[in-house]
Amino acid sequence: MAAMRKRSSVCSSSSAEEDSANFYDNVLTSATDLPSEQEHPCAALLCCHRVQDSLLSSNSSFTGYRGVLNWIIILLVLTHAHLFLENFIQHGFLIDVKKVLEHLIEDNCNWPSVNLILAANAFAITALLLERFQEKGMLSPTNAHRLHLINLSLLLLFPAAVIVCEHTITTGGAFFSLWFYTALGMKLYSYQETNRWYRQSHLIDGERDKNVSVVLKAHHEQLTFRDLYYFLFAPTLCYQRDFPSTPKVRINVLLHRLLEMVIVIQIMVGIVQQWIEPIFQRSENSFSSMDITMRVEHLVGLVAPTHFLWLLFFFLCHSYLNFCAELLRFGDRLFYGDWWNAITLIMFWKNWNIPFQKWCHRHVYTRLVEKNVPPSRAELLVFLMSAALFEYMIALPLHSCRLWIFLTMLAELLVAVFLAKYFHGNYGNGLVWLCLLLGPLLAVITYFHDHYISLNHRQSLSSPLTSDHSLPSADFLQRR
């Protein structure tokens, strides 16, 4: 019994120390802590248990899931390789670059999208001239601000009117033009707003130093075409006077990014033509006219290719933004955070597009809070603005506005508000990925599905009508 008590004391003392040190080291330490008792010769073998959680339990702090990640990657590759092989056996090789060019090259050499982008220089130059006039005292701050708002309003309305009224513009040209004008509008708003802040701060400093003319001259030297167009081409939406820069342009990095963009675009074209388009072809009706069973079946089939396409688009943006930054020696290249580790949707929204989030926080959220809008309501307004902007940029080029993207983003907001408190850690990250798979991405692809169906329907109606009209006229002439 004494021996049992001795072994029990050894084990109990060791278990108290094992939470912060190694198992065998703690056994030896616990044995040496008992000077009145002789160390048991099998102490290291007697104590083989301690209080600890299973590795896969939620209370465990274990994070070494690299092997599981490798297994998932291999399983995904094998699974989708089977899908690609089945698709190739059923449909053959469908990738055709000419079909892509048809959506980009416009007829009759009119190039409305190119002309639309070139016309954007007028809005940028107008913004620069307004700043110069205001600097010279030819315009009051109030009138200059009103003219800036008119210029920005025309900038947003002009491409929308051209896309709606000009029928020769292609879908790809409409998308590129609208996205270009949207980014330009955000840049020019930041340009005039930031210059106003600079002007106010410089006037305060000038009054303090009694040297207003020198301060205004230093500010006027920044209002140049070179400064404006550097900002317009830089991979950022927020203007500032002196951007951080790198020492030199690395040619090897430029070529690497360019090669990445070429390869990723080819893979994206392959996924669209080889995987997504056959699913579209199996449907003859739009999503709004399908029954619920057929709608769910199509959406489930589109989940994987749509998600892969979005991931490739994210990597394409990564390569393009870094290419522009390297070409312009732009130093701030934090274009995204670790959104893949986000445990809430709010964390994902703040990390997946940092330039846009900076612009929203700087020019929308902060301004709303300054006007005594509660922070929570200001965040809600910023989210609704971004959802409406996303809907506008997708729906307008496709000439179809059904609010699917806006409603799915609102649904994600409800999930973030009411379910985030029940999902933490890995479960929260799983909820984020589930929302990415079943959220706005599928809403976007439904727009393209209905656009594809309507386009093929118009083409099928135009060709049979001409043949049907020609045949009766020939028979009529023969009977005559």
MARGU-747026 format. One record per residue: x, z negated, y of N, C-alpha, C in turn. Coordinates in steps of 0.2 Angstrom, whole numbers, plus 5000, padded with zeros to 4 digits. Last residue first. Layout:
BEGIN
XZYXZYXZY;...
// end
This chain:
BEGIN
476655485153476455535158476755605156;477355425143476655445142476455495147;478555415149478555455144477855475142;478255325160478455395161478455435155;477955215152477455245156477655315158;479155175147478655195142478055235146;479855145159480055205155479555225150;479155035163479155085167479355155163;479354945152478654965154478655025158;480854915154480554955148479854975150;481054855166481254925166480954955160;480454725165480154765170480454845169;481254675155480554685154480254725159;482554675161482454715156481654725154;482254575171482454645173482354695167;481954465164481454495168481654565170;483154435157482554465153482054495158;483954385168484154445164483554465160;483254275174483454335178483654395174;483154175164482554205167482754275171;484454135161484054165156483354205159;484754085174485154145171484754175166;483953975174483854025179484254095177;484453905163483753925163483653985169;485753875167485553915161484853945161;485353785178485753845179485653895173;484653685171484353725176484753785178;485653625163485053655160484753705165;486653585172486853635167486153665164;485853485179486153545183486353605178;485653395168485153435171485353495175;487053365167486653385161486053425164;487453305179487753365177487353405171;486553195178486553245184486853305182;487153125167486453155167486253205172;488353085172488353145167487653175166;487952985180488353045183488253105178;487452895171487052925176487352985179;488652865164488052905161487552935166;489252795174489552855171489052895168;488552685178488552745182488852805179;488552615161488252615168488252675172;489052605149488352625149488052625156;490452575150490252625145489552655147;490452475160490752535161490552595157;489752375153489452405159489752475161;490752355143490052375141489752405147;491752295151491852365148491152395145;491052185155491352225160491452295157;490952115143490352135147490552185152;492252095140491852135136491252155139;492552005150492952065150492552115146;491751895146491651925152491951995153;492451865134491751885133491551925140;493651825138493651885134492951915134;493051735152493551755148493551825145;491251715150491851695153492451725149;489551725153490051765150490751745154;488651665161488651655154489151685150;488851705174488951635173488951615165;488451835174489151825174489351755172;487051865174487451855167488151835168;486651875187486251835183486651825176;487651965194487351895197487051855192;487952065186488452025189488251965192;486652115184487052095178487552045181;486352165197485952115194486352075188;487352265198487352205202486952145199;486952355188487552315187487652255191;485752395194485652355188486352325186;486352465205485952405206485852365200;486952565198487352515201486952455203;485752625193486152595188486652555192;485252675206484852625202485252585197;486252765210486052705214485752655210;486052855200486752825201486552765205;484752905201484952875195485652835196;484152965212484352895213484552865206;483953105212483453065208483652995208;484253245219484353175221483753135217;485153395218484653355215484753285216;486253485221485553495224485053455220;487553455218487053475213486353495215;487953405230488253465228487853495222;487153285231487053335236487353405233;487453185221486853225220486853285225;488753135224488653175217488053215218;488753085236489253125235489153165228;487553005236487653055240488153105238;487952905227487452945225487453005229;489052845234489152875228488652925226;488352795245488852845246488952885240;487552695239487152755242487652815243;488552615235488152645230487752705233;489052575247489552615243489052645237;487952505253488252565256488652605251;487852405244487252455244487552515248;489052335246488952365240488352415240;488852295260489352335258489252375251;487752215258487652275262488252325261;488352105251487752145248487652215252;489252055260489452085254488952135250;488352005269488752065271489052095265;487751905262487351965264487752025266;488851825261488551845255488051915256;489151795275489551835270489251865264;487851825287488151785282488551825277;488251895303487951905296488251865291;488851885315488451825312488051845306;489651985318489051985321488551935318;490751965310490851945317490151945321;490252015298490351935298490451925306;490252145301489652115300489652045300;491652165302491252185308490552145307;492052145289492252095294491852105300;491352245282491252175280491452135286;491852365289491152355288491052275287;493252375290492852405295492052395294;493852295280494152295287493652325292;493152315268493252245271493452245278;493252455267492552425268492652355270;494552475266494252505272493552465273;494852405254495252385261494852415267;494152485245493952415246494252385253;494852605246494152605248493952535249;496152565240496052595247495352595250;495752505227495952465233495952495240;494752525215494952565221495052525227;494752415206494752485204494952535209;494552285212495252305210495252385208;493252255215493752235220494452265218;492552285204492452325210492952315215;493052185195493152255194493152295200;492552065201493252075201493452145199;491152095198491452095205492152095206;491152095185491052155188491252155195;492351995177491751995180491752065184;493652005172493151965168492451965171;494752135171494252095175493752065170;495752205165495752135163495152095167;495652325172495552325164495452255162;496152315184495452315183495252305176;497352265192497252265184496552265183;497152375206497352315202497252325195;497752525215497252485211497552425208;498652565224498052595224497552565220;499952525231499552485227498852515228;500952585238500652625233500252575228;501652595253501152555250500752595245;502452705258502752645254502252605251;502752875258502252815260502352765255;503352995258503752935258503352875260;502653105256502653085262503053015263;502853115242502953175246503053155253;502352995237503153015236503253075241;501053005240501452955243502152965243;500653115232500653115240501053065243;500853055220501253125222501253125229;500052955220500752935219501152995221;498853025220498952975225499752955225;498953095207498853125214499053085219;499052995197499553035198499553075205;497852925200498452885200499052935201;496953025197496952995204497652965205;497153045183497353095188497353075195;496752915179497452935178497652995183;495352935181495752885185496452895184;495153045173495053055180495352995184;495252985161495753035163495753045170;494152895161494852865161495352925163;493152995161493252945167493952915167;493353055149493353095155493453045161;493052945141493652975141493853015147;491652935144492152875146492852905146;491153055140491053035147491552975148;491353045126491753095130491653075137;490552925123491252925121491652985126;489252955127489552895129490352905129;488453055122488853065128489253015130;487753005112488253055110488653075116;486852925119487352895114487952945112;486153015126486552975129487052935125;485453075115485953115120486353075123;484652975111485153005106485653045110;483852935122484352885119484952925115;483153055122483553035128484052985126;482453055111482853105112483353085117;481652935113482052945107482652995108;480852965124481352905125481852915119;480753135128480453075126481053025125;481253225144481353205137480953145135;481153245157480553275153480653255146;482353195162481653165165481053185161;483353275157483253205155482553175157;482653435153483053395157482953325155;482853535138482453505144482853455147;483553585128483253635132482853605138;485153535120484553515124484253575128;486253585116485753565111485153545114;487053605127486753665124486253645119;487653475128487153505133486753555130;488453475118487953425118487353445123;489353575121488953585116488353535115;489953505133489553565134489153575128;490753405128490153385132489753445132;491753465120491453415117490753405121;492353575126492353575118491953515116;492253565139492053625136491953625129;492753435142492153455145491853515141;493953425135493453385134492753405136;494653535142494553535135493953495133;494753475155494353545154494253545147;495553365152494853355155494453425154;496753435149496353395144495653375146;497053495161496953535155496553495149;497253385169496753425170496553475164;498453325163497753285163497153335164;499353425165499253405158498553375158;499453425179499353485176499053475169;499853285182499153315185498953375181;501053285176500553235174499853265176;501753375184501653385177501153345174;501753295196501453365196501353385189;502553185192501853175194501453245194;503753245190503453215185502653205186;504053305203503953345197503553315191;504153185210503753235212503553275206;505253125203504653085203504053135205;506253215206506153205199505453165199;506353195220506153265217505953255210;505953075231506353085224506053145221;506353055248505853085243506253095236;506852895254506952965253506352985248;506452755257507052785260507052865260;504752735261505252735257505852765260;503752645273504052705271504552685266;502252575281502852565277503152635274;501652645297501552635289502252625286;501252595312501852615308501752595301;499852595315500352625319500952645315;498552625303498952585307499552625310;496952655295497552675300497852615302;496452675279496552625284497152645289;496452755268495952765272495952725278;497852845260497552785263496952805267;498952935257498452915253498152845255;499053055271499252995268498752965263;498453155279498753165272498953115268;498053075290497553115287497853135280;499353025295498852985292498253015288;499953145299500253105294499753055290;499053185309499053225302499453185297;499353085319498653095316498653125309;500753105321500453045319499753045316;500653245326501053225320500853155317;499953235337499653275331500053255325;499853075344500153135343499853165337;499852935351499352975350499553055350;501052865353500752865346500252915345;501152865367501652895363501452905355;500252775371500152845372500552885368;500952645369500352665365500152735365;501852655379502152655372501552665367;501052665390501452725389501752715381;500552535390500052595389500452655387;501652465393501352455386500852515385;502052505406502452515400502152505393;500852465413501052535412501552545407;500852325412500352355409500552435408;501652195414501952265413501452315410;501352065413501352095420501652165420;501251995401501952015404501952045410;499851975401500251925400500951935403;499452105402499252065407499651995407;499952155390500252185397500052135402;499252095380499952075381500252105388;498052145383498152075384498852055384;498252275381498052255387498152185388;498552275367499152295372498952275379;497352235361497952195361498452205366;496652355365496452285367496952235367;497352455358497252455365497052385368;497152415345497852415348497752415356;495752425344496052365343496752365346;495652565346495352525350495652455350;496352615335496652625341496352575347;495452575325496052535325496452545332;494352655328494252585328494952545329;494952785326494652765333494552685333;495352775312495752795317495552775324;494152745305494752695305495152705311;493552865307493252805310493752745310;494452955301494352955308493952895311;494252905287494952905290494852905298;492952935285493152865284493852855288;492953075286492553035291492752965291;493853115276494053125283493553085288;493053075265493653045266493853045273;492053175267491853095267492453055268;492653295266492353275272492253195273;493053285253493553295258493253275264;491853285246492253225245492853225251;491353415250490953355252491453295252;492353505245492153495252491853435254;492153475231492853465234492753455242;490853515229491053445227491753425231;490853645232490353595236490653525235;491753705223491853705230491453655234;490953675211491653645212491853645220;489853765214489753685213490453655214;490153875228490053855221490053785220;489153965240489653915239489553885231;488154045242488754075239489254025238;487153985250487053985242487654015239;487053865262487453925260487453925252;486253755263485953825266486453875263;486853645258486153655256485953725258;488153655263488053655255487353665254;487953645277488253705274488153715266;487353515278486953575280487253645277;488453445274487853435270487453495272;489453475283489553495276488953495272;488753415295488953485295489053505288;488553275294487953325294488253395292;489853215296489453205290488853255289;490153265309490653275303490253265297;489153225317489153295316489653305310;489553085317488953105314488853175312;490853095323490753075316490153085313;490453125336490853175332490853155325;489653015339489353085339489753135335;490652925339490052915334489752985334;491352965350491652965343491152955338;490452955360490753025358491053015352;490452815361489852855359490052925357;491752785364491452755358490852795356;491752835377492252865372491952845365;490852755384490752825383491152855377;491552635383490852645380490752715379;492852655389492752635382492152645379;492752805399492652735399492652715391;493952935402493352915399493352835398;495152945409494652995410493952975407;496152865406495652835410495152885412;497052895396497252925403496752895408;496452855385497052825387497252835394;495352935384495252865385495852835388;496053055381495653045387495452975389;496553015368496953035374496653025381;495353005361495852945362496352955368;494853135362494453075364494953015365;495853205355495753215362495353155365;495653155342496353135345496253145353;494353195339494553125339495153105342;494653335339494153305344494253225345;495453355328495753365335495253335340;494453325318495053285319495353285326;493553425320493353355321493953315322;494353535318494053535324493853455325;494653535304495253515309494953505316;493653575297493653505298494253485303;493753705295493353685301493453615302;494353705282494753725288494453705295;493253675274493853625275494253645281;492553795276492253725278492753675279;493353885271493153895278492853825280;493253845257493853845261493753845269;491853865255492153795254492853795258;491654005257491353955261491653885261;492354135253492654065253492354015258;492054265253491854235259492154165259;492254355242492854335247492654305253;491254375234491254425240491854395245;491054215227490954285227491154315234;492354095223491754115226491754185227;492953995211493054055214492454075217;492453885203492853875209492953935214;491753925192491453875196491853855203;492654015187492054045190491653985194;493653935182493753975188493153995191;493053895170493153845175493253885182;492954015163492353985165492453935170;494354045161493954085166493354055168;494753955151494953935158494553985163;493953885138493953955142494153935149;493653825123494053815129494153885132;493153835110492653845116493053845123;493353875094493753855100493353875106;491853815084492453855085492853835092;490853735081490753775087491353825088;491153665068490453685070490453745075;492553645069492253675063491553705065;492553565081492953635080492653675075;491853455077491653495083491953565082;492653405067491953425066491753475071;493853375075493853425070493153445068;493353285084493553345087493553395081;492953185075492453215079492653275082;494253155070493753175065493153215069;494753105081495053165078494653195074;494052985083493853045087494253105085;494652915072493852925073493752985077;495952905075495752935069495052955069;495952845088496252905087495952945081;495352725085495052765089495252835089;496352665076495652685073495252725078;497352655085497452705079496752715076;496852565094497052625096497052675090;496552455085496052485088496252555091;497952425082497452445077496852475080;498452385094498752445091498252465085;497652265096497552325101497852385098;498152185086497452205086497252265090;499452165091499352205084498552225084;499152105103499452165103499352205097;498651975106498252025102498552095102;499051835110499451885106499051935102;498451725115498351785119498751845115;497651565113498051615110497951685113;497051455116497451485121497851545119;495351425110496151435109496451465115;494051415111494451365114495251375114;493551525104493551525112493951475115;494551575090494051535093494051535101;495651635084495051675087494551645090;496351525079496651575084496151615088;495651365079495751435076495951485081;496551225086495951265085496151335082;497151065081497251125083496651175082;497850915076497250945079497451005083;498850935061498750915067498050945070;499750925046499150935049499150905056;500850875038500750955039500150975042;501850755034501450775040501350845041;502750765023502150725023501650745028;503850825026503450855021502750825021;504550745035504450815037503950855033;504750635027504350635033504150705035;505450605016505050665015504550665021;506150485018506550545017506150605016;505750385032505550405026505950475024;506850275040506550335040506350365033;506350095041506850155038506450215038;505950005055505750035049506250095047;506249975068506249915063506049945056;506250085076506850055074506850005068;505450215077505250155074505950125071;505850335083505550285087505350225084;506250415073506750375076506450325081;505050475069505350425064505850385068;504750555080504250495078504650445074;505750645079505650605085505250535083;505450705067506050675067506050625073;504150765071504250715065504850675065;504550845081504150785082504150735077;505250945074505550905079505150845081;504251005067504750965063505150925068;503351055077503151015072503650975069;503851055095503851085088503651035083;502750985108503451005105503351035098;501550945112501950965117502650985114;500750905102500450945106500950975111;501450815094501450885092501150925097;501250675096501850715100501750785099;500350625088500250615095500750655099;500750655075500250695078500150685085;501750555074501950625075501450675078;500950445072501450455078501650525079;500350475061499950465067500350475073;501450495051500950545053500650535059;501950355052502350415053501950475055;500850285047501150275054501550335056;500650335034500150345039500450335046;501850295028501750365029501250375034;501650155029502150185033502150255034;500450145021500450125028500950155032;501050175009500550215012500450205019;501950075007502150135008501650185011;501049965006501449965012501750035013;500450004994500050005000500450005006;
// end
